[in-house]
Amino acid sequence: MGRLKRLYKLFREMSSKGCKPDIYTFNSLINGLCKNEKMDQALKRWVQPEVK
């Protein structure tokens, strides 16, 4: 499993267990997306993070 897939899996697991994502979580996610040339997804996360 690639790093980006593991990051998404971890992100979902954290959310399902009630851990609220913080700035470090989103920074890691956006960084991974950018490194994998998924700029549209990174911009979407940056503009509208899924903070509950």
N, C-alpha and C positions, 0 to 999 in steps of 0.2 A: 504494500500500500504506500502510495506516495505521501510526501509530507503534507501537501495541501489537503488530501483526503483525510489524513489523520487529524489535521487541524479542524476541519469541518466536523468530524466525528466527535472530537473533544468539545468543541463549541456546543454541539447538540446535547451531549451528555451533561455538560455543566448546566445548560438551560433546563434540562429535564429534571435535574436534581435541585433546582432552586438557586443555583449560583448565578448571581447577576453579572453579566459581562461588564468589565471596566475598560478604562482607556488602554491598558496594556493588552487586554484580550483583543480589542478591536485593532490596535496597532499591529499585532502579530498576524491577524487575519488579513488586513489590508496589505501588509508587507508581503505575505505569501502570495496573495492574488497578483500583486504587481510583478513579482519575480517570475510568475508563470504566465505573464502577458495577458492577464484577465482584467484589463484596466476598467472596462465597463462595470464589472462586478465590484471592483475595489472602490470606484467612485460612488456606486450605489450605497455601499457600506459606510463610506465616509460621510455622505450627505444625510443618510437616514439610518443610523445605527439601531439595532434591535434591543435597546435598553428598556427594561420593564420597570 
